[in-house]
Amino acid sequence: MYLIKIYVTYKQSILDPKGEAVNDALHRLGYNNVEQVELGKYFEIKLCADDRPVETEVDEMCDQLLANVNMETYRYEITEMEAL
């Protein structure tokens, strides 16, 4: 079994309105040293191994559902878990 941690964020060329709103709010609270805030999505998936490579399955999940590949990019970490 594998634990997959997936991080999805906007591409550099895409405006992040929620990140801008949080950045502005932090400035209003006096945190003027904050340069930029980027919001994203985080997923944890436990995946049982089969005959397909884990990376292939994760890429397919991200491309088909978890990330909007036109606007977002993703990265992931794969950790092998001990069987229970």
N, C-alpha and C positions, 0 to 999 in steps of 0.2 A: 504494500500500500504506500502511496505517496501523498504528501501534503504539498499542495501547490498554492503559493501566495502570488496573486495577480494584482498588479498596480496599473490603473488606466488613467491617463491624463490627456488633456488637450494637446494637439500638436503645437509647436512654437508659433505657427502662422495663424492660429485661431484665437480670437479674443475670448477670455474667460470672465464673463460678467459676474459670476458669483465670487470668484477670486478677487476681482476688483472691488466688489462691495465689502468683502471682509477686510481687504487692505485699507479701504477708506475708513471703515469702522475702527480699525486698530489705530489709525492716525488720529481719529477724533478722541480716542481714549488716551492719547499721549505717547503711543509707541511709534514715534516718528522715525526710528531707525529701521523699521520694516521697509524693505525695498519692493518686494513683490510677494504675492500669495497666489498659489496655484491649488485649486481644488481638484479632486479626482475621485475615483472609485477604487475600492479595495475588496478583493474576494479571497476567501480561503476555500479550497476544494480538496476533499479527500478522494483520491482516485485509486481504484484497484488496477493492478497491472494486468495487461493482456498481451496479445501478440503484436500489438501496434506500439511504436515508440511513444512514450509519454509526451514528449515535446510536440509530436504531430497532433495528438489529441488536444492538447492545451491550445496550440495555435488555431485549430479548427473552432474550438469553443469561443475563443476571443474574437476571431474573424466573423463568426456567424451570429453571436449573441452578445457577448460581454462588452465589446468595444465597437464604436462606430468608426470603422477604419478610414472614413473620409475625413473625420475631424479629430480622432483620438489615436493615441499610440499606447502600446502596452508593453510591459515587461513582467517577467515572472521568475520566481525562485522555486525550485523543486527540491524537496527533502524526502528522502526515503525513511519511512516509519517502520518501526518494529511491528511484526504481526502480533495480534493479541491472542 
